[in-house]
Amino acid sequence: MLLLLLAAGKVHAQKNLITNGGFEEEMYGWNDGGVKLTPWDAKTGKNSCAIIATNAANWLGVDQQVVIPKKAGKLEVSAWLKTINVMKGKDDWNGAVFSVEFLDKADKKVGEGINIVTLTGDHAWELASKEVLIPAGAVRFKLLLVMGYATGTFLIDDVAVKAIMSDPVTKN
């Protein structure tokens, strides 16, 4: 009986859509926009991604584009994040930014980007997580982790995106 319950639990678990979310395989799967790997401060495993910005005029970070599974209605987006002395630039949205954008078949942005979290100052490792509704017409999402016009250090580990399937429509 216990075996059946364990097997049933696995049916509902969604796989991580992000490739190499723990940065254990260097930068494999990520578009590298001026980041480093560090073994010195990882949440789990042997590496974390470190974005170190010394000039607030720059936009440094990583991103990954992923095809949205059919029948997905939402995404559960999460990552473990840590900041050290992050000072924002002139705008309120500047800082250590974790966000998601949606793209259509022509690679055009669908709707507005959705901010998961923007951090400034010092934060110990904390999980940032948000359920995001997939807009109509989106076929891919782009996950971004950046130091947006800010200075300091932004550490990232265990990035995950899981599809939440839409409820099936029943016909009467």
C-alpha angles and dihedrals in degrees: 000000000000090000090056092051092051091049092048091051092056093056091067097045111103121214122241109264091202118093114227095355091170095051090234090136095053109248096332110148095013131101102230115218101177105310135137135216118233130195090186099077116022127151090216136351125015103304145036129188115253123199108193115186123184096170124055090207090074135084109209129172153092133276139182130198118213134181112243112238115245114262092022111140100176141013126224104215122191145157139166108245137186130181132197119196096332110179117188124227124234098300128071092235092057117108140068100340130196112184146147130221128191125223133198129219090280092052090250118143114258113213124325125324112260118230114218093184141331115206133194131175122019123330128171116225108303134168115245111196137165139166110232126197113230109233121230113270095026115132099166138025129213117212114205130194110178148152097234111201092320139109131233136057126307117190121196132188141159097021112188139177120184126185118236108206121228117249110263115254113238123211121217 
